[in-house]
């Protein structure tokens, strides 16, 4: 009986968190960033990784909350650790730019890799940029092209553009 009760509580909280995120997305789309922040905070507090990731974006951009890169990094880390690959990709960007964390291209590459492996096109494209520029990884145009191709396959037009440019330069 106790197991059934625990299972029901877990299932209810998952549905509740998803509703909070959906309501937060609606508020965000309407430009009500403060309401979105409140809803994402509640979702994050109840363990919803996407709530944490979305709240991190608000802190990064200063929408509905005071801009705070450190808080954004904490929220992205929580989301990434909980399986929200967009959180990993967004945290990678903070590491690449040194916003709220010490700049660390290798850490950015690891986070982009984790996001890309989970099917986040932006993570793939950003990893391609690191390989193209040799930041945090050994410069390798062929590897960059592969990651751009994966981003393109996932529907990210910028990845397609970079793939085409490297192809035109004769990169295999």
Buried (B, 14 or more C-beta within 10 A) or exposed (E): EEEEEEEEEEEEEEEBBBEBBEBBBEBBEEEBBEBBBBBBBBBBEEBBBBBBBBBBBBBBEEBBBEBBBEBBBBBBBBBBEBEBBBBBBBBBBBBBEEBBBEBBBEBBBBBBBBBBBBEBBBBBBBBBBBBBEEBBBEEBBEBBBBBBBBBBBBEBEBBBBBBBEBEEEEBE
